[in-house]
Amino acid sequence: MKAVYTTCPFCSCACGLYLQSDDGRLLGTAPSERHPVSHGRLCARGWHAHEAPLWGERLTQPLVRQEGELCPVSWPEAIRCAAEQLKAAQADGGVGVIGSARATNEESYLAARLARGALKTPHVDCGLRDTYWPLHTGIAQGLGGALQGTLDEIAACDLLLVEEGDLARTHPQVAAGVVRALRQGARLLTWGPVRTQLARLATLHVPTPPGCHGELAAALLTAVAEADESAPAPQVVQFLASARAAGVPDPGDELRQVARWYLEAWGAAMLLAPVSAPPEEMRAAAYAWALVARAAGHARRPGSLVLPLPVRGNLAGACRMGMAPDALPGGHDLADGAARERLARVWATEPAYDEGLRAADMLARLGGLLVVAEELATSMPKPPGTDALGRLKALVVLDAFATPTALAASIVLPITSLAETDGTAINLEGRVQHVQAAVPPAGEARPGWEVLAELASELGLADHRYASVADVGAEIARCVPGLDVRGESALASIDAPEASMGNPGWAAAANKPNPRYPFTLAVDGVMDWGEDPLVAFSPTLRRDSLAEAKRFPRGAVYLNKADADAIGIRAMAPVSIASATAAVVLPAVVRSDLERSLVLVPFAHRAQVAELLGSEAAVAVQLTRA
């Protein structure tokens, strides 16, 4: 039996594991005992990381749609047709490139290079970017640079502040680090709309409705400023002034106690999980939390950290590689002259420097898309229907699996899966880690970096010959000084200039008392693992999502038990949810861990309440028995 060391592809903890195979066939996984993240442990997803590449519905040959059907063609013909369709779409409505947290750093970099360099389009983005990058940039702007740290440092802190989005499920190794710190006597503050298992272990849990996480940060910053006798930084003074003008409430005795703990702590970890909120609101809230760390003296203190938590695999890497409509590779500003000069020199062409559309807007406004290893239903705030994909003049998809997006494509270019790929990924710590092939490619599938390089050449970009994936890594290092993806365990950090940001008005209308609409409706989470191909094609991991879909084929809604009792709604009974503009009826799931006056809809069922929410993250609603 052969065992090949690689990186777990699921959450952004990115544990080290071994893929086991025999005679070119995957058999299972085993944890790496010495890996600095996993330390010999894996969650359920990690233990079954081999299943989708082994049993999933694979794409094994290039396909071109002819008379409505996807038909096999040769690789040269597929590349030529893809280039022709993308060029035609660019001339008629514009074209965009959407990447994925499933892609390696090298694949994401070449996708960004193809977009801005070959297609000359600024419309480049990756799925789920808006759930992470606003947090990262908000923190960096508040601190003058990202304050990164390791999971081991989390376990050594004596105070932890956690935006709780159920870390035990979304980031198991982070949750394990928090629990280790608690066992050593650390204090824990959690906030969020659900009293999760981790929240029940907290020294203090602050019930926080959707849309109020920034307001809580402003209140705690007020308490820290009151308790600290030293002069606050100008950014803190300006922010507090705007927050008070916006009506941030008095911190109260509990937050004043937390402020004293924070000022006394020798090592403090602040962990910000992604939430369902507009990107600008997330960035402003992260900026506020960064100022809390700064005001408490933890901005540059060894042993302290402020860490945003990407929800999916290599999301941090995709953002750093330039898969963003408003940033260049390395996370550099579009107007950064030095970054522009480097890209033009390395790419041997003048790239597109304009700000582009976000992924969700591309579907509605562009004529064509190139999608790299992304299932669009997994990452879009509203899942795209067949009409949205069908209106595209060109939909070129690179993927290893026969996802709904791939099956709707005009051209399919099969690429290797996790188990067949070489490259690198960046985890939530900023740690660069290797991904290594354990088995041969399936059928005619080729490495994604090879396909993207050949397609860029066909589109007219100067032909850069890559003998191996390491050559792509060397080019990345030339484009982004200080970010070398060729060395295992190198930390990739991005600094940002300090910024002053006023309070945009935290409390959304949905969170203010409204006698007619006393409840707040929001979507639970920012993604559904059941829609992810690595789960959907795993016989073991997909069981929960299949059971949920069978139990609630038309969706469901979560209610607090006391609220349900007050209205007279029993478990599984239909409940009418009405806003000022729309209404929907869904079966009720009654929960005791949910905060009062909150109505949550699972992310997988977000389409059921799309009309109620519109473009908002949360809306005021009323509940009645249906």
N, C-alpha and C positions, 0 to 999 in steps of 0.2 A: 504494500500500500504506500502511496506517495502522499506527502503532506506539504502544502505550499502556504507560506505565510502571506497574509493579505489583510485588508482593512474591512471591517463590517460596513455594509452599505446603507444601513437603515438610519438611525438617528445620528445627530451630529456629535455624540460622544466619541464615535468611531473607534470602537474596541479593536484590538488586534486578535486575529483568529487564524486558524489553519484550515484550509479546504482540503479535505481528504478525497483521494481518487484512486482508482485502480483501472488500468488499461484504458485511460482516457475517459472514464465515467465517474462522475461525482458520487461519493458515498456518504459524506457527512461533514461536520465541522467540529473543531476543538478549540478551546480558548488558549491564548498565549499566556503562559504563567508569568512571564517577566514584562509584559506590556505595561507601560506607565498609566494607561487608562483602565484596562480591564482587570489587571492583576489576577488573571486566572478565572475571571467570572464572565458569564454571558447572560443576557436576558433571553426570553423565549424567541425573539426575532433573530438574535445572533445565532442561537443553536440551530435554526432552520434556514440559515442564509443560503444553503446549497440547493434548496428545493425548487425555487423558481427557474434557475438556469437548467436544472435537470428535467423538471416535469412541465414547465410552462410552455404555452403555445408560442413557438419560436418562429422568427422570420429568418429564412435560410437562403433566399435568393432575391436578387433585385426584381422589382415589380413595377410595371407602368400600366396605368389605367387606359384601356382601349375599349371603346364602345361600352363603357360602363363597368367593365370588369378589370380587375388587377391581373395582368398577364406577365409571366416570367420573361425576362430579357437578359442580355449579357451585361456585365458591369460597364464596359465602354459606352454601350447604348444608353444605359440608365443614367450615367453621369452626364452624357451629352444632352439627353432629354431634360434632366433636372436643371442644367444651366440655361437651356433655352426657355423653359417655363418661367424660371425666376427672373430672367432678363425681360421677358414679355410682361410679367406682372409688375416689375419695377417701372416699366414705361407706361403701364395702364393701371393706375391706382396705388402704386407703391408696394414695397415688399418689406417684410420684417423677419427677424430671426429670434426664436424662442428657445432657450436652453433649459437645463435641468440640474437639480441637485444630485441626480443620478449619474451625471457625466463626470469624468475625471477633470482635473485642472487643465490638462493638455487639450482635451476635447473642447472645454469651455473657451480657452484662449483662442483656439483656431476658429471656433464659431464666431467670436467677437471680431477676429481678424477678417474672416470672410464677409461679415456684415459691413463693418466700417471701411474695410480696405478694398474688397472685391466688388460688393454690390453697391458701395457708396451710400449705404442707408444708415441713418442714426437709430432706426427702430430695432433695437436689440434689448432683450430682457430675458430673465429666467423665472421659471415658476417659483412662487413663494418668496421672491426677493423682497416684496413689500412687507413681509412679516418679520424680516430680520435687519435689512440694511438701514432702515430709519432708526432702529434702536442703536446700531453700531455708530452711525454718524452723529446721532444726538449725544451719545456718551463722549465720543471723541471731541466734539465741539465744546462740551461742557468742561472737559478736563484738559483740552489741548493735546489730546492723544488718547488712544484706547488704553484702558487699564486692564490688561489681560492677566490671567493667572492660570494655574493648573488645578485639576480636581484634587490633588493632594493638598494644595494650599487651602481649598475650601474646607477640607476635613480638619485642618489645623486652626481654623478661626474660632474666636470666642464669641462672635456675634454674626448672625446670618439674617439677611433681609431678602425675602424670596417672593417674587410675584408668582403666585402658585397657579399653574395651569395643569396640575396633576403631573408633577415631575416624575413620579414613580412609573408613569406610563410613557411620557414623552421623552424623558432623559434619565433612564434608570441609574446610570453611573453618577450623575449629579445628585440624584436623590440619595444614593448610597453614601456619597461624601457628606451630605447634610446630616444623615443619621449618625455617621461616625463622629461628626463634630458634637452632636447632641449627647452622645455617650460619654464624651470627655467634658461635659458640663457647659457647652455653649448655649447661648440664648438664641431663640429663633422667632422672628417676626414674619408672618405670612399675610398676604392680602389677596383677595380674589372673590368671585361670586359663589364659589362652592367650598364647603368645608371638607377638603380631601383628607386622605389618610395622613399626609404630611402636615396639613394644617391642624389636625387634631393633636399632633405632637408639639405644636408651637407654644412658646411662652405666651405669645399674644397673636391672635388672628383678627385682622380688621376686615369685616365684610365690605367689599368694594364692588359696587355695580359696574357693569360695562360702561366705559367712557369716563370713569372717575379716577383712573390710576394716576394721571397727572395731577389731579386735584389733591390726592393723598400725598404725593411727593411735595407739593407746595406747602401743605400743612406741616409735614415733618421738617421741611427746611425752615419754616417759621419757628418751630420749636427748637431746632438746633441753634439758630441765630440768637434766640432769647437766652439759651443756656450758656453759650460761648461768649466769654468776655473779650476775646480778641476782635480786631476789626475785620469784618468780612470782605471777601474779594469784590471788586466792582460789579462783576457779573451777578454775584449773589444779591447785592444791594438792588441792582436794576430789576432782576427777576422778582424779588420779593415785593418791590413797589408795584409792578404790574399785576402780580398775583393778588395783592390786597385790593387793588382797584377793581379786579374782576370778582371780588367777593369770596375769596377762599375762607372757609370757616375757621374758627378758633381751633387750634390743635387738640385741646382737651388734655386731661391728666395722663391718659395712657400714652399718647404720642410724646408728651413731654418726658415721660419716663424712658421711652425708647431713645429719645434724643440724648438723655444722660448716659444710657448704655453705649450709644454710638460714640460719644465723646470720650468715654472711659475705655473702650475696647482697644486692645493692642493689635488685633487682626480682625477685620470685618469683610465679609463677602456679601456683595449685592448681586443677586441673580435675577435677570429680567427675562421672563418667558414671553413669547409672542402672544399677542392678543388680537381679537377681531376689532380693528379700529382703522380709521384712515391713516395713511402713512405720515402725514404732517403732524397729526395728533400724537402718533407713536414717537416721532422724533422729538417733539416738544416735551413729552413726558420723560423720555430717556434723558434729555438735557437737564430736566428738573432733578431727576434722581442723581445724575452726575454731580450737580451742584450740592446736593445733600452730602455726598461723599467728600466733596471739596471743603464744604463748610465745617464738617466734623473732623477735618485733618487727615482723611484717609486717601486723598487723591494720589499721592505718590509714596505712601507708606509701605515698606516691605511687608508682605504677608496679607495685605488688603487688596481687594480687586472689585471691579464692577464689570460684570460679564453678561452680555446679551446671549441668548441661547437660540441658535438657528434650529428650526424645527426638523430639518431633513438633511441627512447625509452630508454631502459636499456643498451645501448652500453657501457657506462662507467662502469656499474656493471659487465657486462660480461668480460670486460678486467681485472677488479680487481679480479675477481674470478678465473683467471688463464686460460681463453680461449684464449691462445696465444701460438704460436710455439716457442717464444723466451723469455718467462717469466713464473714464477711460481705464484700460488695464492698470491695476494697482490701486484702483479707487480714486485716481487723480481727477481733479476738476476738468471739465471740458475745455476751460480757458487756460489751463496750465501750459505755458509756452514750452517749458523743458520737456514735458511729457509728449506734447505734440511733435516736437522735433525728433525725439527718440523713435516714436512710432513711424513717422515718415521715412526716417533713415533705415530702420530695420525692415519695414514692409516694402520699401522702394516704391511708395506711392503716397499721395496725400489722402489721408483718411477723411471720412465724414465726421465733423466735429459738432454738428448741431445736436440739440437735445431731441430725443425721439419719443415715441409713444410707449406707454406701458403695455404689457402683454395683453391685458383684457381689452384695451382700446384697439390693439392691432386687429383683432378678430372682426371688429365692426367697421373699421375704416380703411383697411388695406386690401390690395388685390391678391396678394400671395404671401405665404409663410413658409419658412424653413424651420422645422421643429426637430430639435436634437434631444433624443432620449427623454421626452416629456409626454406624459399623458395629461392632456389639458384639463380633463375633468378633476384631476387631483388637486390642481393648484389655483384654479380660477375662483374668485369670490362667487360667481354664478357659473355653474357648469354649462359649457357651450352645447347647444343642441345641434342636430344634424343640419338644420338650416344655416347656422352660423358657419359651419365648415363647408357646406355645399356651395355657398355663394362665392368661395374663393376661386380665383382663376388658376391658382397653383397652390398645392399643399404637398411639399416635399418633406418626408419624415424619415429620420434616421433613428432606428430603434432595434433592440434585440427581440422584442416581444410584440405579438399581434394585439396591440392595444386598440381600443375604439378609435383613437386618433389615427393610428397607422392604417387601420382598415378603411378609413374615410379618405385616405391620401390619394393624390393623383400619381405620385411616385413614391415608392418605398425603397430605401437603401438599407439593407440589413447590416447591423454592426454587432460586435461581440458583446457578450454580457459580462457581468461582474467576474464570473469564474474564468473568463477567457481574455481578460483585459490587463494590460500593463499601463501604469501611470501613477498619479499621485492624487491625494485629497487633503483638505485642510479641515481640521475638526474645530469644535467650539473654543478650544484653548488657543487656536492659531497654530497648532502643531501640524507640520507637513508629514504625511505618512504615505507609504507605498501601497499600491494596488498591484497585485501580480497574478498572471494567468496560471491556472492550475490544470486546465484541460484545453484541447484544441478547439478552434471555432466551430460553431454549428453550421454545417453545409457550406455555403459560399460567403458567409458573414465575414466582414473584415473589421479591423480595429477602427473605431470612430475617428481617431486622429488622421489615419490614412485617407479615409473617405473625404473628410473635410478639406484636407490639403489638396487632394486631387480635384475636388469640386471648385475650390478657390482658383486653382490653375486654369480650369476650363472656363471660369468666369473672367479670366484675363489678369489676375493678380500675378505679379512676378513669381516665377516658379522657384520656390524654396524647397530644395530637396532635403528630406528627413530620412536618414538611414535607420533611425530608431526613435522611440518615444523620448529618449534622453536628448536627442537633438532639438525636439520641441521645447523641452525644459530649458535647454541652453538659450534658446531664443527668448523665452519668457524672462530669463534673468537679464537679457540685454534690454528688454522693453521696460522692465520694472526693477530698477536697482534696489537691492536689499531684499528682494523676494526670490529666493533660490529654491525651487521645488525639487532640486536634485538630491538634497541632503535630508535623510530621515531625521525627524525630531527638530529640525530648524523651526524657530518660531517666526511666523510671518505677521508683522505688525504694521498698521497703517496709522500715521499721525495725521492730525487735522488741526487747522488753526483754531484758536479759541474764538468763540462767537458769543454775542449777546442776543438773547432771544426773549422777546416779551411773552407774556402768558396769552395764548390765543382764546381763552375762555373755556375752562375745562368742562364745566357741567353742561352736558347736552340737554336739550329741552326734555328728552325722554326721562332724564334722571331727576327732574324737578317735580315737586308734588302737583298732581293733576287729578282732582276728584273724579273726573269723568273717565280718565284713562290712568288708573293707579298702578299698573304693572309696567315693567320694562321687558321688552322682547329683544333677544339677541341670539346670535349663533354661537354654539359651544365649540371652541377650538378654531384652528386655522387650516386644518387639513383632515382628511379621513384616510387612515392607513388602509382601509378596505379597498379603496380605489387605486392604491399604488400597485403597479405591476408586480413588484417583488413580493407583495402580500397576496394580491389577487390570483397569482399563478402558483402559490405555495399551498399544497393540500392541507397542511397543518395550520398555517397562519390565517388562512381565509375563513376558517370555520366560524369565528365569532361574527364577522361581517355578514356571512351568508345567513347565519341564524337571525341576526338583527333584521336583515332584509326580508326574511320569511315572516318574522313576527310583525314587522311594521312595513308592509309593502308600499304604503302611501305616506310614510313619514310618521313622526311622533313629536311630542313636546314634553319637556320636563317641567314639573310644578313642585313647589314646596308643599309639604304635607299639610301644614297649618292653613295655607292659602286654599288648598283643594278642599279641606274640611269646611272652611268658612263659606265657600261657594256651593258646596254640596256636590263636588265632583269626585267620583270614585276612580280607582286605578283602572286604566284601559277604557274608561268612558270617553266619548267624544266631547271635546270642548271647543267652543267658538272663540276665536282670537280676532279682535277687531281693532283697527287703528282708525284714525280720522279719515282714511282714504280707501281702505280695503279690509277684507275679512277672509278668514280661512278656518276650516274645521279639521282638527287633528285629534288622534287618541292621546290621552294623558298618561304619562309615566310619573307617578308620585314618588318624591324623594325627600328624605329627612335631612340630607346634607346640603340642600340648596338654600340659599338665603331667601328671606321673605320678599315678596313683591317682584320676584324675578321669574321670567319665562324663558327657558333655554331650548333651542332647537338644535339637535345634533348636526354637525357639519355635513354629514352625508345626506341630510334631508333639507339642506338650505334652499333648494329650489322651491320647496313647498311654501316658503314664506318670503320669496323674492319680491313679490308685489307689495307685501306689507313693509318690508325694509327699504325698498327703493335703493338709493345710494348711501343710506345711513348704516352705521354699525349697530345702532340700537334705536328703538322707537317706543313711544308710550302706547299701551294697548289696554283694552278691557277684556275680561274673561267672563263667559256665561256658559251655562250648560247647553249643549247642542240638542 
